Amino acid sequence: MVSLSPHDTAGFAPLAPPTVWQGWDAFVHRAPAFARDAADPVWSQTEREDYHSELAVMRTPAMDNVFTAVRRLLLVNRRQQAGARRGLIISGPATTGKTTTMMALGRSFQLADARQHPGQAARRPVLFISVPPAATPKMLVSEFARFLNMPITDRLNQTQITGAVCDLLGELGTQLVLVDDVHLLDTQRRAGAETSDQLKYLGERIPATFVYSAIDIETSSLLSGVRGAQIAGRFKLFRHRPLAYATEQDRAVWNELVQAMENLLRLRAHRTGTLVKHAAYLHARTAGRIGSLSHLIREAALIAITEGTERITKQLLAEVELDAAAEAQARPSRPTRRT
């Protein structure tokens, strides 16, 4: 039986999730782990582990495109106080960076809002929630209330909570509502259909631009039938695809991303250029999925630190197990493991 030692969690500090305001605001204002020179004796192993566990989020062309699309939607919706405001659905396979993109969008917007409204700490320009499994309308709106730290008692019904949430968001200046995992709404079931209706109603009551994130929304029930036609008529669809590696331009984008991540490494014996040299292999291993690439490089760096090798090699990369989707596509490209 494998057990954790105190060292495994030495730098761990529990944080509130981003689906509540305290956690979201901490995410927005949290400074990245400070990077020292790898050989700096002041930088402890635990601090270096924390640094490589986090690493910075890399900007991608998809992220830039989402930022541009939402910026334009905010302008379109700015003077529309009621009715069918326009929104965006970010859809794609798992681990392609949809949630990361949406959170980066919210962070950028909130920081810009703070610059435009200095000294107004009570503002809540962004709301971020995740659709709970098997959600009901009351469960969904309760997530909105939980983000705002609104007290909810069993005596409050769905209508009362909804009214209170909508009124408060208007007072707090909320302009961007981010809803993750909307693919969990199965509109072929009564609860899912009613929750979809609730989400539509909230979009009409709250004077904000809504952005959804979902796994392959095109194949879900959310865009089918009468309800689906209403959503499709109000939301742009952005496909957040894995990064390709077919053309010279594709390879340049991928190689630049790998180079940027390699530049962040602080390993004492790592040979600069190793990851870029294996960029094609990294693409094959991860199927071009940003989340899988980040996992692969961060875990390899942490293994290199904890085992004392202080460098990432192709052999080490081959030892890191990734998510099932990436592993299924990568098996033919993986070298033989060490024994």
Summary of the structure (lengths in Angstrom):
residues: 339
radius of gyration: 22.0
end to end distance: 20.8
largest distance: 64.4
contacts: 1000
relative contact order: 0.13
helix: 53%
strand: 8%
